[in-house]
Amino acid sequence: MQALSSIEHGYDLLAPKFDETPFRTPAGVLDAVAAALEPLGPFGSGVDLCCGTGAGAGVLRGLCEQRVVGVDFSDGMLRAARAAEPDLDWVRADVRRLPFRPGFDLAVSFGAFGHFLPGERPRLFAQAYGALRPGGLFAFPIAAPARVGSWPYVALWGFDAAMRVRNALLRPTFVMYYRTFQLPVVRQELEQAGFEVSTVPLTALGELPDGSPRCRMVLARRPG
Ligand SMILES: C[S@@+](CC[C@H](N)C(=O)[O-])C[C@H]1O[C@@H](n2cnc3c(N)ncnc32)[C@H](O)[C@@H]1O
């Protein structure tokens, strides 16, 4: 039912069970990002974009000394987040049109970029930029691309292909493509939005056979 709905309604349906699915960002990834961000703090206020049930907001709670906000457009997901963490601020909004003035010190996002078509990313990154104060940081993990022919490569390719067939045949669409979010292009797009971009390896998440990190954290800083 979720896959036959729009993204927003699909997550409304999934919300009560979302934390039991593999779609919630695993604790190991959240911990690795928190550990990599900790030395860059302290941070004042923070915002988790596409917060779902609050995985990333939990990271912000440990890093930020002031307001922590989670933003999502699924009412169901926000209800679950609010039930788990009533003390944080939960805002219903489409992250392509954020209702904030520039003011956050830190923005994070986990597990949601596949929901945006490549053509939508400049707008998404511009919104993240616009929510940060000058000097603020937009951080998120990004996995190394799967080796061509490996099992993860075949699985992700198969998922994306099934989604493309589904979206060619059915309305509303449910956009979720795993293979469209690749570091070199994303880096360029972030720079075009005005960010200064660097990456750090998340060594706790392991290495590929060639010794390169399995996962990196992108650090996009708004200059100032
Ligand atoms: C796979 S879940 C990830 C949730 C959470 N960040 C995590 O890592 O567990 C993707 C989330 O993105 C939200 N989302 C997708 N597109 C969105 C948009 N345009 N604006 C706001 N939220 C959006 C969905 O409602 C869903 O809660």
The ligand as an SDF file (V2000), in Angstrom:
LIG
                    3D

 27 29  0  0  0  0  0  0  0  0999 V2000
   13.3540    7.0740    4.4290 C   0  0  0  0  0  0  0  0  0  0  0  0
   12.5600    8.2600    5.4640 S   0  0  0  0  0  0  0  0  0  0  0  0
   13.9490    8.8020    6.4520 C   0  0  0  0  0  0  0  0  0  0  0  0
   13.5130    9.2990    7.8070 C   0  0  0  0  0  0  0  0  0  0  0  0
   14.6390    9.6700    8.7520 C   0  0  0  0  0  0  0  0  0  0  0  0
   15.4150   10.7950    8.2510 N   0  0  0  0  0  0  0  0  0  0  0  0
   15.5430    8.4900    9.0200 C   0  0  0  0  0  0  0  0  0  0  0  0
   16.7040    8.5340    8.5940 O   0  0  0  0  0  0  0  0  0  0  0  0
   15.1120    7.5200    9.6380 O   0  0  0  0  0  0  0  0  0  0  0  0
   12.3150    9.6680    4.3890 C   0  0  0  0  0  0  0  0  0  0  0  0
   11.5030   10.7850    5.0270 C   0  0  0  0  0  0  0  0  0  0  0  0
   11.5620   11.9140    4.1530 O   0  0  0  0  0  0  0  0  0  0  0  0
   10.3000   12.5680    4.1740 C   0  0  0  0  0  0  0  0  0  0  0  0
   10.1910   13.3930    2.9590 N   0  0  0  0  0  0  0  0  0  0  0  0
   10.3190   12.9840    1.6690 C   0  0  0  0  0  0  0  0  0  0  0  0
   10.1740   14.0270    0.8370 N   0  0  0  0  0  0  0  0  0  0  0  0
    9.9600   15.1230    1.6100 C   0  0  0  0  0  0  0  0  0  0  0  0
    9.7520   16.5080    1.3310 C   0  0  0  0  0  0  0  0  0  0  0  0
    9.7380   16.9740    0.0670 N   0  0  0  0  0  0  0  0  0  0  0  0
    9.5780   17.3580    2.3740 N   0  0  0  0  0  0  0  0  0  0  0  0
    9.5820   16.8940    3.6560 C   0  0  0  0  0  0  0  0  0  0  0  0
    9.7720   15.5900    3.9830 N   0  0  0  0  0  0  0  0  0  0  0  0
    9.9590   14.7110    2.9760 C   0  0  0  0  0  0  0  0  0  0  0  0
    9.3060   11.4230    4.2530 C   0  0  0  0  0  0  0  0  0  0  0  0
    8.0370   11.8420    4.7050 O   0  0  0  0  0  0  0  0  0  0  0  0
   10.0250   10.4740    5.2320 C   0  0  0  0  0  0  0  0  0  0  0  0
    9.6600   10.7380    6.5580 O   0  0  0  0  0  0  0  0  0  0  0  0
  1  2  1  0
  2  3  1  0
  2 10  1  0
  3  4  1  0
  4  5  1  0
  5  6  1  0
  5  7  1  0
  7  8  2  0
  7  9  1  0
 10 11  1  0
 11 12  1  0
 11 26  1  0
 12 13  1  0
 13 14  1  0
 13 24  1  0
 14 15  1  0
 14 23  1  0
 15 16  2  0
 16 17  1  0
 17 18  1  0
 17 23  2  0
 18 19  1  0
 18 20  2  0
 20 21  1  0
 21 22  2  0
 22 23  1  0
 24 25  1  0
 24 26  1  0
 26 27  1  0
M  CHG  2   2   1   9  -1
M  END
$$$$
